[in-house]
Amino acid sequence: MNDAISKIHRILNHPECWDFSDSETLFAGVDIGTYKVCVVVVDEKGVPRAAAMRRAEVVRSGLIVDYIGALNIVREIVTEIRSSSSMPVEKGATSYPPNTESGNIDTTKYILEGVELDVLNVLDEPEAANLVLEIKNGAIVDVGGGTTGVAVICDGNVVYTADEATGGVHLTLALAGSLQITYEAAEKIKSDSKRNLEILSVVRPVIEKVSSIVSTCLHSYDEIDEICLVGGTCELNGLTEIVGKNLGLPTFRPEFPQVITPYGIALSCLDVNRIN
């Protein structure tokens, strides 16, 4: 898993590093998030072949609110990948935050169909992430831009999911309000590692809220061994440690957590393709 994730990070937005040689079939995993759209392409063995990410603001509180904007960004990325590949990119999958099926499944499917991808799968984000993480008894917490998604996993199966409106947007708003600066300026400061302690002191109440959401979701499950944080927001240094301390459970963040879910989405195509 680590080798594949490291490779995705290395080739992300670097077309000169994309390699489609010796592949038989290509599958695209499309992840449409609050802050970004990410597409990871794998071959029939699950080996990453290409990856691209674009800034986007087409999702609010876990729901796609700008269909045309999302479609255009996905089309831009897929077109770039297709132009670099001698192999056709015709099959794909996408995902949605937990408990947003009614508002997202058809929309995300239509977006993939709009860029001429045969949709093999539409699955929830934690299920996609666990195709990479392979957690047996634990929880996956996806701290995204607008929401925190939680999946409880027992014996390797997702048995409970939830999604609450707290995420990176709320951290940025807290920072902007405290420093009396614009949202855009706060976004830049949030990624400044030299100001990490200052940032944590301001946004800690929001991290406490994330911890509270997770604690409520895990209340009825005693068999949880570990918690894994994924999503772009958990890249804030110190967030993982605060959540783990609050919950009193081993808590970790994998390398390059932003690409875990899109990679899992792409991998979900493999079994579906074999069945078909």
N, C-alpha and C positions, 0 to 999 in steps of 0.2 A: 504493500500500500504506500509506504513512504517513498519508494522509488518513483511510482506513478505520479504521486502528488508533487514531488520535486520536479519531475519532468514537465508537468502542466504549468507550474510556476515559471519554469525556465523558458517555455515556448509561448507563454501568454503574451499576446499582442506582438509576437515576433515571427511574422510570416517566413522570414528567411530561415527559421529553425523548424518549420513544419516539414514533416517527412511522411509521404503517403506511399512510399515504395514497398513492394511485397505485400500490400494489403489486398484482401479479396472483397470486403464489404466495409463501408463506412457508416457510422451512426452518430447523429448529432444530439447532444443533450443540451436543451435550452432552458436556462434559469432566468426568469424575469423577476427582478427584485425591486425594492424601493429605490435603491441608489444606483443599481447597475443591471445590465443585461449581460450574461455570460454564456458562451457557447463552447462546449468541449466536444471534440470529435474523437471517437475511438474506432479501432478496427474490430474485426470479428473475434479477436482474442482479448479485447478490453484494453489494448495498448493505446495510450493517448497519442494522437497524430497531429492535432491542431487545437488551439485554444485562443479565444479572443473575448475581450470584455470592453463594454462601452458604458460611459456614464449615462444614466437615464433617470427621469422622474416621471414614471408612468404608472406607478403603484402608490396607493394610499391605504394605510391600515390593512395591508394584505390583499387588497383588491385592485385589479387593473382598472384604472379610471381614464386612461388615454390609450384606446385601442389602436388608433392610427399611429400614434407615436411609437408604441411598442412594436407594431408591425414593421414600421420603417427601420427601426434599429436592428431588429432581428434580420430583416432582409439585407441590410447593409453588411452585417457580419457574415451571414451565410453566403452572400455573393462573393465576398472577399475570399472565403475559404474555398468555394467552388472554383474560383479563378486560379487558385494556387494548386489545385489537385487534378491529377490526370484521371482519377477515379470519380465516378458520380457520387454526390452526397444527396441521397434521396429518402433516407429513413431517419426518424428522430423520435424524441420523447420530450416531455416537459413536466412541470410539477406545479403544486399550489400549496400555500400554507395550510396547516390543519384546520379543519372545520370551515373552510371557505369554498367547499366543492360547488355549491349552487351558483356562486358568483364567478367562479374561475375556470372550471373544467372546460366548458364550451368555448370560452373566450380564448384560453391558451391554445386549445386545439385548433381553433380557426386561424390563429396567428401562424402556427406551423404550416397549416394547409395553405395559407396565403403566400408562403414562400416555397411552395411546392415540395413540402416534406410529407412523406407518408407517416402518419402518427401511429407509432407502435404502442405507446404507453403514455398515460397521464397519471402520475402518482403523487402522494403527498411528500413534502420536502423531507421530513424525518425518515420516512421509509427509504427515500433515495439516499440520504446520507448514510444510513446503516448498511447499504450495499457496499460501501467503502469501509466503514468502521468495524462492521461485524461484531457489534456489542451483543452479548448474550443476556446479561441481566443488568440493566442500568437505565439511564435516561440520556437522550440527546436533546440539548437545548440550543435552538437556532436563534441567536440574537441578531435579528436583521435590522433593516433601517427603520421600519415602522412597527414591527411586532416581535414578540418573543414566542416562538413555537416550542412546545414540549412534547416529547414522545417517550412513553414508558415502554421498555422492552423486557419481556420475560421469556426465557428459553429461546432467544433469538427472534421472537415475534413481537411486533408492535401491538400492544394491548390497549393503549390509551393515548389520545392526542388532544392537545389544546393549543390555542393561539390567543394571545392577549396583546392589546395595543400599547406596548412599551418597547422602545428600541433606540437605535442610533439617533433618530430625529429628536427624541426627547433629551438625550445627552447633550446634543448640540444646542437645543433651546435653553437648557439649564445653564450652559456655559455662556451663551450669548446674553442671557438676562443678568447673570452675575457680573460679567465684565462690561456690560452695557455696550456691546458691539453688535454688528450685523450678524445674521445667521451665516452668511458666506465666510466672514472673518472667523467666526467660531469654528466652522468646519476645518479651516486651515490650521488653527491652533490645536484642534483635537488630535491631529496627526503629528504634532511636534513632540517627539520623545523627550526633548530637553525640558519640557514643561509638564511632564507626566504627573508628578506629585501634586502640582497646582490643579491640574485638570481633575484628578481623582478626588481631591478634597471638595471640588464644586459639584461634580456629577455623582458623588457617592449616594445621595438619596435615590437617584434613578436606578443605580445598580442594586440598591436595597429593594427597590420595587421588583426588579427582575428576579431577585432571590425569593421574594415573597410569592411571586407567580409560580415559580418552580416548586417551592415548598408546598403550596396548596395542591398542585397537581400530583405530588408524590405522597400526599398524606395517607392514602389507603394502600400503599405498596411498601412492604417491609423488606422485599427481596432485592432492593436496589443496591448494587455493589459499587457503581461508579457513575459519574456524570461527565459527559463530553459536551463541551461548548463548541459550536460552529457558527459560521456567519461572519460577515465583515466587522460588526460592532465589537465582537469579542477579541479583536486584534488590539484593542486598547490594553496596554500593559497594566496589570494589576486587577483587571476586572475578574479574571478567572479565580484569582486567589481570594478576592472578597466574596464571591459567590460560594466558593467551596467552604470558606470559614463559616459563612452564615448558615449553610445547610448541614455542616458537619459530616460531609461525605467526600471521598476522594474525587477531585474534580480536575480535569485536564483539558487542554486545548491542543488539537493536532496542529502540525505544521501547515501553514497556509490555509486557514479554515474557510476562506472565501470560496475555494474551489472544490471543497468536499462534496457539496450538494450537486453542482452541475456535473461533476464526474460520475456521481452515483446515478444521476438521471440518464447519462449516456450508457452506463453499464446496464441499466434496466432494459435496454433494447435487446440485449443478447439472448436472454432466455425466451422472450416473446418471439424473436426472430426464428429461434430454433423450433419452437412449437408450430409456427406458421410454415 
